[in-house]
Amino acid sequence: MSISTRTKTAAIVAAAICIAGPATASLANGLGSDDPKPVPERAVPGPAGHSLTSERMRTMAGLPARSCGVTAKDRTVASRISGRVHSDNLNGINAEQLACARRIVSATKSKGLNGRAAQIALMTAQAETSLRNLKGGDRDSYGLFQQRPSQGWGTVAQVMNPDYATKKFLSVMQQFHPNGSWKRGDMGAIAQSVQRSAYPAEYGKEQGAAGVILDALWPGSGGSSGNPYTAVEVCGKGYTVIDSQAIGKAGRAYLLYNKGNGRNCVTTLKATSLGKKSAVSTFLEVKGARRTTDSGSYSYYAGPISKAAAGKCVKWGGSVGAQRYASPFEHCG
């Protein structure tokens, strides 16, 4: 491709999307000579690296990183979930990686977005840096998302700030997917649309691990299933998740409580056949009263069912297809 063609291509991209350029050198590998201040390439992985056993990921593992601010709770949570965190770029998770994940989730919450947005952001940072806030990268890439200052993502100081970097990623996502359209569709493809990587399939490979991390940091957020709804959204304002249980890989049952009115609420969120009607149910039984069940063919969730339960034990649960969960009487406070 000639230099003049590259220049033309860059102009078309900028005019079409009117936002920051590609976060990393994935697209910029073909446009790099047009950068106003080109940065020498380094022997590190591209925008979506391979497994930690690859030569490229070993090179990345040697890059210096800025701490995301580890807390004692980060160490506890990382130790608890590390054995369940496995993907192409994560073989377990340590306290520093968990701290960076926590910063991503916190920034998503403060931006007013839901768990699905947080999971997409986590998947992206996992693919780009294995949740390390890198002080460098390919060409002039920096930070958790390997965002490039020369491509309009912010200053080096800004993209090295996990809060800024996450919100910038999410803002670009919302521009590419307006009117909440990012709440639907393949999460890996949505991440790719923001990063514009030369390795488009890598983001989706991080979904499962990101779900485990998200469940630990933001219980009941609903993002780990890919479902556009959350348990709190289904039950309403004032409710918080006090328990949840996976129903195989098909979905998750949630138990919520509202301190303001002393009521419990239950819902079952699907994780498969999303947007398509299929069998799903949820139930709530307050000790001493009859069980109430909502079952049918639903696209995203069953419920909500809400009952007064202050100071009383409850049974709760649900089903998705042939898989089901039912609790004993519990949560008696």
HELIX and SHEET records of a PDB file:
HELIX    1   1 ILE A    3  ILE A   17  1                                  15    
HELIX    2   2 ALA A   25  ALA A   28  1                                   4    
HELIX    3   3 GLY A   32  ASP A   34  5                                   3    
HELIX    4   4 GLU A   55  ALA A   61  1                                   7    
HELIX    5   5 ALA A   72  ILE A   81  1                                  10    
HELIX    6   6 SER A   82  ARG A   84  5                                   3    
HELIX    7   7 ALA A   95  SER A  110  1                                  16    
HELIX    8   8 GLY A  115  THR A  129  1                                  15    
HELIX    9   9 PRO A  149  GLN A  151  5                                   3    
HELIX   10  10 VAL A  156  VAL A  159  1                                   4    
HELIX   11  11 PRO A  162  PHE A  176  1                                  15    
HELIX   12  12 SER A  181  LYS A  183  5                                   3    
HELIX   13  13 MET A  187  GLN A  195  1                                   9    
HELIX   14  14 GLY A  204  GLU A  206  5                                   3    
HELIX   15  15 GLN A  207  LEU A  217  1                                  11    
HELIX   16  16 GLY A  223  SER A  225  5                                   3    
HELIX   17  17 ALA A  231  CYS A  235  1                                   5    
SHEET    1   A 4 THR A 240  ILE A 247  0                                        
SHEET    2   A 4 GLY A 251  ASN A 258 -1                                        
SHEET    3   A 4 ARG A 263  LYS A 270 -1                                        
SHEET    4   A 4 TYR A 301  ALA A 308 -1                                        
SHEET    1   B 4 THR A 292  TYR A 298  0                                        
SHEET    2   B 4 SER A 278  VAL A 286 -1                                        
SHEET    3   B 4 VAL A 314  VAL A 320 -1                                        
SHEET    4   B 4 GLN A 323  ALA A 326 -1                                        
END                                                                             
